[in-house]
Structure formats: C-alpha cells, structure tokens
Amino acid sequence: MITIRQLSEQDRKTRAEANEGLPTLGFDAGTPYDDYVGTAVLHGLQRTVTDAPEELAFLVTTQVMELYFGLLRSEWRLAQRQLDEDDVAAATLTIKRTVKHFEALNAAWAALSWLTPAQFNSFRDSLGEGSGFQSAFYRHVEFLLGNKSESLIRPHRRNPEAYRELVEALNRPSLYDSVLALLARSGHAIPRAVLERDLTAEYKPSPEVEAVWAEVYGGPLAPLAEALIDLAEQFSDWRYRHLMAVRRSMGAKPGSGGSSGLSWLERSMRREIFPELWTARTLM
C-alpha cells in the first residue's frame, strides 16, 4: 500500500492561500499524483514486440480492457456480498455502477476500429499464440456472469494464482445465482433444483424462474431486475463489438490462440446471461 500525506479541507484552503491561487510546483520527491496513480509503472508496461506503429494502440487498448475486467470483478464480488446480506438497494447501485464501467469498456473498441487487415498483419505474427481468449480476468468476469466451463480454465494451470482463483470462481455462485437466492429468501418460488444445481455447469433456463421474474416486475425488486438487464445488454454489446473488431481486422482466419476465430466468437454470442430476464418479458 502506498503512503500519501492526507490533507483536510482546511489544509487545502491554507495551501491555496499560501500559493496565492497557483498550483503547488515543488515537491520533495515525485509528485503525489504520480505516486498515487503509479504512472511510471503504467507507462513502463507498454513493451511492443515489433516496430509496427499500430501495435502500441493495440497493446494499450488491450491493457485498458484488462484493467476494466479487474474492476468489474471487484464490483460484482461486492454486489454478491450485498445481495447475500439482503441489502438490495446497495447491490442495485453497485450493479448500475458497473453498467457505466461496461459502457467505457465497450467504448474502448473504437480505439481499434481503424485497424485494417494489413495493419494487423504487420505485427500479428509476432504475437505468437497470444490471444484474448487466454485472459484470466476476462474468464473470471464470464464466470461471475454465469458463463461457466471447466475446460476454459485449463490454459491457466501453469499460473497457480490465476488457476486457483478461477477454480474458486467456477465452484462459487455466479452473480445471477446470488440474485436467485435473494429472490428465494424474499418469498419467490425459485425451484430447489435451481438453487441446488451444480454451480460448475452452465446455467439452464427455467420456466419457473421466468414466471418469478414476471412477478418481480410488479414489485419493489423491479429496479434490481432492470439493472441486471442493463448489464446483460452491455455484455452482449461487448461480445458483438469484439466479433466485429475481429471480423474487420482478420476476417474468418483462425485465431492466434488455436480457436476457429470468427465462428468461435459467433457461438459464444449465443450463450445468453440472465436468460429468464429476457424471456419473462413475453409474459408481462
């Protein structure tokens, strides 16, 4: 943990008066901003492997996305704790906040929208087998949203910490599981088979859960349902933008990580999260 000298409101007023309204220009060491943000570390992480001018933008955008994956993971863990404590208002606010995080994450794709096949090919070979498919943090995000698959954690076996965290996430309830448990505690008829299902398996839609969501929209938990549907929409947008970025920069070529590339992403898009929240709308 970094140590930063704390300033009260009075401290800031005193400093502004002493500076006659100008910013402080002298510090004993690095600036407090650099210390807090870790700018030296951040800007030292862009280590390109080619001389292609387009590679830096690709690398920076990818690193920004990784930071957002970590933020989403932290926020959804918090939302789960709030749901487990039946603090619906706090959990709803947390989930709404992550919708805004996702909007920024999705906007990052625009930074690569100009990438043509020729430009991507100028450094793609040098990436070797590196692929976004191998992102442990993205995999954790998918597991928290309920898109689980034991086989997808195997690439991380040689990274003990990442593998341990993914095994734990695979075996723990997803955010949606936590919501369904809350609904059950609130008196809604969530089937026992849903509540006691194998948490490592992909979630299968339930007609009974669909009926519960149709009821929820007439009561006080409706804002939670809408926050979740906003999140699901942003996640669908993420996958669509990823698909289009790949389609634009490399067409239907095989992926660097060994997948079929475009067709793999098209199949992934068909795995919906929070499925009954969508289908319940037909019953309303």
N, C-alpha and C positions, 0 to 999 in steps of 0.2 A: 504494500500500500504506500502511495506517495504521501509525503507530508507537505502541506501547504498552509502558510500562515493565514489564519482566518481573520476576516475583517467584519466588524459590526457596521450597521448603518451610520453610526456616529463616526467610526473610523474613516469611512468613505467620504463623509462630509468634511472632516478635518483635512484629509489628504487633498480633496478638491480645492479647498480654500487655500492651503499652502501652495498648491500648484497654480493658483490663480486661474483655475478652469482648464489648464492644459493637462494632457495625459502625463503620467509618470514616465520618465525616459531613462532613469538609471536604476539598475538592479545589481545586487552583489554577484549573482551568477546568471543562469539562464532566466528568461522571462517566466513568470508564473503561468502564462498561457501555454508555453512550450512544455513546461513541467507537467501540467495537468493533462493536456491532450496527447503528449508523447509524440510530438511531431517528428523528432529526429528518428525515432523508431519507425513510425509510419512511412516516412519518405525513404527510409532505407530498405523497405520491403519490396520495392519495385525493381526486381532483378530480371531483366529481359534476357532471353537466350539467343536472340538474333538482332540484326541491325535494321530490321524492317520497322519503319516509323509507326506502322499501325499496331504493332504488338503492345506498346505501352498502354494505349487506350483499352485494349482487350484485357490486359492484366489488371489495370486499375479498376475497371468496371467489375471484373470478377471478384476482386478483393473487397470492394464495396458491398457486393451481394453477400459475401461470406460474413461480413460484419452484421448485416441485417438478419441473416439466418441466426446468428448468435443472440441478437436482440429479441427476435421472435421466440426463440426457445426459452429465454429467461422470462418473457412476459407471459407465455402460455403456462409455464410452470406456476407462476404467481396466480394466474387465473384459476388453475386447478386447486391450489390451496384455498383460495377464496370460496370456490364452489364447495369444497369439502367442509368448509366452516359455515355453509349456508349463507354466506354474505353475497347475495345475488347482485345487489347494487354495485358493489366494488368489482365483482367479476365482470359484470356487463361493461363497466367503464374501462376495465383493462382490455377486454376484447375489442371494444370500439377503438381504443388507442392503437391496437395492433393492426386494425384496418388501415389507419393512416400510415403506419410503418410499411404496410404492404403496398400502398399507393406509391410511396417513394421507391420501394424496391422494384416495382413494375416499371416505374419511370426510367430506371437505370438502363433498361433495354434500348431506350432511344439513343444512348451514347454509342451503341454499336449498329444502329440502323443503316449506317452508311457503308458497312463492311461488305465489299463485293467478294465473289469467289477468288478473283486474282489477288486481292489484298489479303484475304485469309490464308490462301495457299502460300503466301510469301513467308509465313512463319509456322504454319500448321504442322509441317513435318517435324519441326524441332520440338514440338510439344510431346513427341513420343506417344506413350499410351495414356498421357494425362487427359482426364475428362471430368466435366462437372458431375457426371454420374458417380464419381468417387468421393464427393463431398460428404464428410461425416456429419457436418452440421445440417446440410440440407436433408440428409436422410433422417436425422433426428426430428426435424421440422415435419417431415411427412409422417413419421410415426406418431407424433403428437396429434396430428390431424386424423389419424386412424388408418392411413395407408401403410399397412404393415406387411412385411415379408422377411422371413428369417434368412433367405438366401442373399438378400441385399446387404447384409452386414458382413458377409464373408470377406470382401476386399479389405476390411479393416483389422483382420486378425493379427497382423504384424505390428499394429499400433495399439498396445494394451489399453491405454486410457480411453481412446475413442471406441474401441471394441467393447470395453466394459460398459461405457455409457449407453451404447446402442443396444446391448443385450438387456440392460436395465429398462430402457425405453420400450423395447419390444415386449417385455413382460409386464409393464405397468399400464394402467388405464390411459387411454387417449383423452384429449380434451373433451371429445364427444361422449366418451364413457362417463367422465365426471359429470357432464351435464345430465345424462340419462339417470345417473344415480341420484342427482339432486331432484329430478322430476319424480322419481320413485319415493324419495323421502317426503316430497310435498304432497303425496297422496295420489299421484297419477299412476295409471295401470301399466307400468312398464313390465313386460313379461320377465319372469325369473330367468328364463333361458337366455335372455339378452343380458341381464345383469351378471349372470354367472358363466358367460361364454368364455371360450379360450381367447385370452387377450392377445395372444401372439398371432392370431389368424386375422385375415381381412374381414372387416365388418360386413355383415349381410343385412340388407334392409328388412324391416319387419312391418307387416300391415298394422299390428297393434301399436307400434311406436308412431307410425304415420297418423293413426287416429288420435293419439295423445297430442301430437303437435297441432292438429286441427283444433283441439280443445284449448291448448295453451294460448293460442292467438286471441282467445276471448277473455284472457285474464291478466294478472299482474306480471307474468313471466314473458309476455309478448316482446318487451324490449330486448330481453336476452336472446330470444329466437331471431329477431331482426339483426342483432349484432352478429350472430353466427352466420346468417345468410349473407350479410355483407362480406364477412371474412371468406366464406366459400366462393363468393363471386370474384374476390380479389385473387384467390388461389387459382381459380380457373383461368383468370386473365394472365397470371404468371406463366402457367403452362402453355397457353396459346402464344404468348409473346416469345417464349423460349422456342416453341415449334417454328414460328415464323422467322426468328433470327437464324435458326439452323437452315431452314429452307432457303433463305435468301443468300447465306454465305457459303453453303456447301451442297445444296440440293439434296438428293437422296443417297449420297455417298455413305458408306459405313462409318460409324462413329469411331473416334480415336480410342475409346475405351473398350472396343470389341462388340458394341451393340450394332443393330441394323440402322441406327441413326434415326432418320425421319419416321420410319414406321414404328420404332420403339416409342418415340415420343407421342405418336398418334394413339397407340394403345394405352399409354399412361394417362392421356387426357380423358379416356373413357372411365377411369376409376374415380367416381364422384365421392366427395366428402359430404358428411351430414345428409345422406340421401333423402331421408324422410321429410326433411325441412322443405325440400323441393316438391316432392310428390304430394305432400299434405295440402298444398295449395289447390289441388283439384277438388279436395273435399270441402273446402271452405265456401 
